[in-house]
Amino acid sequence: MGNLQRTQILLEPEQHQALTEIAQREGRSLSDLLREIAAEYLARQDQDERLQEALQAIDALSKIRKQIEAEHGACATDLLAEVRAEREQDMERTWTTQA
């Protein structure tokens, strides 16, 4: 189980009762249940932080894109569609050559 730190917490009576019942029903200690709850909470917090960072990065990229469009104008063509079409042509040529 590793190196555990002793911690004392105060729970509302209803919280203590509900958590004790869950621990007993699952055949484990209250401490083990609370460690699992803490681990899940910390993992969720980490996931939320990564999501916020990703959203901030998307927002920053969007601002950069708008700035580039304002300075240089928008691209008149759909570059992604062009790249996909080129890739499909390359694949067709590869399949016809191999056949």
N, C-alpha and C positions, 0 to 999 in steps of 0.2 A: 504494500500500500504506500510505501515511500515514507518520506519525512513529513509528518502531519504537524500542524500548528494547533495548539489548544486555543479555542475561542469560546467566549461565553456570549450568548445572545438572549434577549428577552422577547418572548412571543406573547401575543394576546392569547387568553385561555382557549378561544375557539380555534386559533391557528395551531396551538400545541396539540389539542385534542384531534383535530383533523389529520395532522401530519403523523401523529402517533398511530392512529388507526390505519393509515396507508402503510406505514412501515411494518406494523404487525401483520397486516393482510399480505404483504409481499415477503414476509419472513426476513426482514432486515432491520438494522438499527436505525434509530432516528437520525443519528449522525451521518450514516451512509446516505440516507434519503436527502438530507440537507446538503451534503456535498454534491450529489447529483443535480439537485435544483440549482445550486450555485454555479456548477459547471455549465449547465444549459443556459443560464442567464448570461454568463460571461461569453459564451459562444455566440449567442444572439446579439449581444452588444458589439462584438467584433464584426459580425456579419453586417450589422447596421452601419458601423463606421466605414467598412469597405464600400457599401452601397452609396453612402454619402460622398465618399471620395470619388467614386465613379461618376456620380451625378454632377459633381463639381467639375470634373475633367470634361464631361460632355458639354456642360455649360460654357466652359472656357473655350473649347474647340468651336462651339457654335458662334461665340463672339468673334473669334479669329476669322472664321469663315465669312461672317457678315462684314468684317473690316476689309478683308481681301476683295469681296464682291463690291464694296463701296469704292475702293481704290482702283480696281482693275475691271470691274464689270463681271456679270455672271457668265458662266460658260453656257453657250447656246446649245450644246449637245449633251446627251446623257452618256457620260464617259463610262459608267458602269455597264450600260447596255452595249456599248461598243466593244468593251473588253470581253464581255460574255459572248458576243457574236463572233469575235475573232477566235476565241477559245473553241467554240463549237466548230468553226471552220477547220481549225487545226486538228481537232479530234476526228472530224469526218475524213480529212486527208490522210490521217494516220491509219484509220480503219480501212480506207479504200486501198492504200498502199500495201497493207498487210494481207488483204484478202486475195 
